């Protein structure tokens, strides 16, 4: 399968990013080739501090919450409703917050449609953003009671 070598390349590049704590020109070129515009969007998410890592204090289990601006041009499913947060008073931009489970699931529409249904991609921009944020150490980490972590999971 073509998917396996691509996964191996992504894993290898992310290991380099984590080791160097930097996105080198070579890393950007490799990831850009594989993800095209998705890389730019993922980097934008990381640069805007939109990745939060939530860790259970006893279990050590972790989830990621990734915020992204709503695209006005995207198709909306009649049954799927994004989790929306009210925009702050200084910004009229709508924001979606997605649940990313490390690193094989995202609650976004693109993951369901492009990764699960069509098999056109093996990760969405939110998973890529969470992976980059973790590799670069550019995320907010919150340690919570495991019961609260379970409640967060159930809220999606």
Secondary structure, DSSP 8 states (H G I E B T S, - for coil): -HHHHHHHHHHHHHHHHHHHTS--HHHHHHHHHHHTHHHHHHHHHHHTT-EEEEEETTT--EEEEEEEE--TTS---SS----EE---TT----EEEEEEETTTEE-SHHIIIIIIIS-S-SS-HHHHHHHHHHHHT-SEEEEE-HHHHHHHHHT-
